């Protein structure tokens, strides 16, 4: 009977030690910032979709994925 009590105390000690380790603590962290949604546009030359902020503006309002495609299309 006394061995059963000793084993129970040892298991309780191990459980408390593991629950209170700094690495195991679940600290309240701020949720990760959600990425802003961006408007996607299609390249006038190859139809690749790129974010509007990264698109290269060409003549007559056309949008391109790179300056090479803009030059080739308008060239």
RAQUIDA-V885383 format. One record per pair of residues at least 4 apart in sequence whose C-alpha atoms are under 8 Angstrom apart, sorted by the first residue. I is the first residue (numbers start at 1). J is the second residue. If there is no record, write none. Layout:
I,J
I,J
This chain:
1,5
2,6
3,7
4,8
5,9
6,10
7,11
8,12
9,13
10,14
11,15
12,16
13,17
14,18
15,19
16,20
17,21
18,24
19,24
19,25
20,24
20,25
21,25
38,51
38,52
39,51
39,52
40,49
40,50
40,51
40,52
41,49
41,50
41,51
41,52
41,55
41,63
42,47
42,48
42,49
42,50
42,63
42,64
42,65
43,47
43,48
43,49
43,50
43,55
43,63
43,64
43,65
44,62
44,63
44,64
45,64
45,69
45,70
45,73
46,69
48,65
49,65
50,54
50,55
50,65
51,55
54,65
55,63
55,64
55,65
55,66
56,63
56,64
56,65
56,66
56,67
56,70
57,61
57,62
57,63
57,64
57,70
58,62
58,63
58,64
58,70
58,74
59,74
63,70
64,69
64,70
65,69
65,70
66,70
67,71
68,72
69,73
70,74
70,75
71,75
